[in-house]
Amino acid sequence: MLILASPLSVLASDTAENESEKMETMTVTATRTEKNRQDVPVSISVQEMEALLEQGFTYGTDEFRGVPGISFRRGEGGGDVFPFVSFRGSSGTDGYLALIDGVPYVGVFEEAPLDQIPYGVVERVEVVKGPGSTLYGRGAVYGLANYILRRVEGDENKLSLTGGSNGYVKGQGSLTRRLDSGVGVLLDATIDEYDGWRERGGYSKLNLFGKIEMPISDRTDITAYLNYYESDKGITNGIPLDNEGNLLPVAGGRTAFLGFGTPKDDQQLWFGTLKIDHSLNANLALSASLQLRHSERDNNLNFYDAFGFAPDRNVYAVNGFRSEKEQDAAVFDGSLHWQSERHNVVAGMSFDHATSSALDMWSGQHGFTAECGFNFFLIEVDYATGQVINRDHPCFVVDLPFSDNEVENTAWGIFVQDEISLTNTLTATLGIRYDAFKRDAEFDPVAGSSASGDLSGDTDAISPRFALAWDSAIGNLYFSYGRGFNSNFGPIFEWNPANYARPENKPTTIDSYEIGLKTATEDNRLQLEVAIFQTVQKDRRSTIPNPAAEDDFSQPSNLISYGQRYESRGFEFSLAYLLTQDARLAVSASYIDPEWDEYIINSWGTVIDLSGTTPVGVAQNTYYLSYDHRLAPWIELRAVYEYYGDYQITQDNRVDGGQYDLLTLGASIYPVWWPDITFKLTALNALDEEYYFYFGDQTAPTYATPGPERELRASVEYKW
């Protein structure tokens, strides 16, 4: 329920009544129909993009700050290249589904590709906690993040320029027009440049967006938009940890790059969407959308190598990796919405087809011989000097082709959901969905590599949903049950039949139970939401040594298996309160208690039973507090405090840590002598807190990536 939109900065109204209206936010994500979030029997947070920008939004994952039940870490990419986002204790990148205007946006590895979201034209982000698979299918295991793009509200021109620490410059220009014919046009261009506060932490981004909203008749509307995005990002890496999780002293300190070459992530992407909305009659409406995407990506990365780490020699080890990828995707989504006095039914189907090709190359000291040291592309970096010490080894190779693959993914599903008004105060929701998936993978032979062969697989899943909501005297009390799922196909390299045996495919499923309360005062000055949840996830995918390879060396060395069981439970709280017509307070908190019920892994022939442990990277406690105050008609001040608690760093729970808190301060200035201009000042990490995101393997901490230092931002916006 938490809303980060500051009504004080969006509206210059002097009445508390108008301020309260800003807290009435409609949601379409959780029900596929326009509905006040207070009436939806599931936990929802609405993040307004304008408020996020005021608080220094820089990367994907910043939209999850302050959302109860969600925590995140940033990996070796430093920003949004390799984010680890945890919804209600989920421990992987496939825990939630990203949507753009309600259309699923799934990456090559079935992850949410936050680095491809066109944030410059996002109006708000609706974050739904709890499975959404009944309405949206795969990927919506623990929740959804729907990125709602701006609509044409009227005629407006806008120019903005932002500058800040470490070479941060962002320029944006947009134009909206509503023509006499009713046609709406939106054009937007955004340029984003950042040197970064760490070596190789900068980026350059360009986004061009065009949209047209066209009424065909009194009953039919067509919306079409096209987005082009290109980026050139540097890639940072981690800082090694000792066996107890302490940072080791490295050359150049926390801002330095330790690695090989010039790691980067270059992308070119375009996607276009065509949507038709047609009203058949007063009670029945049709909606259909088609999205086409094409992306090209060149990754040059350094991956941490735990086996090469040698602190007795000051060696920090990485594997050099480069990949040239292309992906094409077509996504169709169609639904019928029928509403009567007692029923609100939505039914439909979806179809998703994606093809990708990749040439993967590796760098480092490679060879499973005595001469080459039995290594897999090992790069040894002396972290005391920053020098690569094995660069001249005769077995050291650069960009050696290792895998040439093509993959085709197909998914389709049908669904129906009915919200039934049992009485004036009691509403039941019943829904069900069926989905089917197929993957065909082809690995062409590459000299010197074992990656070769073809492999196909398919699976399906059924997702039921039930909810009961009671509009009581104290607010909306509800119980919700839902099943989320993912196809569980996993990364492309696990479909190489030469290295991985896959005798079956099973989707991973989650059964989620939630009890909650949503309440508000009559004037909406105060809004409160409380939720208690329990989730059980089954058939998580894992890799174990292949028993068939013990006696037959022609068999793949790894086996994909299923059956791991995982539970999470917790409590979420959020409160938004307009103290006066000039002051607003928002508070949120969450407690997450996840546990592996069954987690047995085989690491290099050693069986490790991690059942009963807590998964790594999930902060048990998070707190958030924001305060906005309009001191005078021409100035508004704001402060945001965030707290993220400790989490487990190693899978055996031997080492934990990672707690940090941040303070962000800001001000908006509205010159009375020039009402079309707004100045905004922001201090991110205002107290210059030194903090890190920690990572580890089964029994040992591995590396940490530092969080950003204090950065100052100043922007000017001109609207006319």
Secondary structure, 3 states (H helix, E strand, C coil): CCECCCHHHHCCCCCHHHHHHCCCCEECCCCCCCEEHHHCCCCEEEEEHHHHHHCCCCCCCHHHCCCCCEEEEECCCCCCCCEEEEECCCCCCCCCEEEECCEECCCCCCCCCHHHCCHHHEEEEEEEECCCHHHHCCCCCCEEEEEEECCCCCCEEEEEEEEEHHHEEEEEEEEEEECCCCCEEEEEEEEEEECCCCCCCCEEEEEEEEEEEEECCCCEEEEEEEEEEEEEEECCCCEEECCCCCECCCCCHHHCCCCCCCCEEEEEEEEEEEEEEEECCCCEEEEEEEEEEEEEEEEEEEEECHHHCEHHHCEEEEEEEEEEEEEEEEEEEEEEEEECCCEEEEEEEEEEEEEEEEEEEEEEEEECCCCCCCEEEEEEEECCCCEECCCCCCCEEEEEEEEEEEEEEEEEEEEEEEEEECCCCEEEEEEEEEEEEEEEEEEECCCCCCCCEEEEEEEEEEEEEEEEEEEECCEEEEEEEEEEEECCCCCHHHHCCCCEECCCCCCEEEEEEEEEEEEECCCCCEEEEEEEEEEEEEEEEEEEECHHHCCCCCCCCEEEEEEEEEEEEEEEEEEEEEEECCEEEEEEEEEEEEEEEECEEEECCEEEECCCCCCECCCCEEEEEEEEEEEECCEEEEEEEEEECCEECCCCCCCEECCEEEEEEEEEECCCCCCCEEEEEEEECCCCCCCEEEEECCCCEEEEEECCCCEEEEEEEEEC
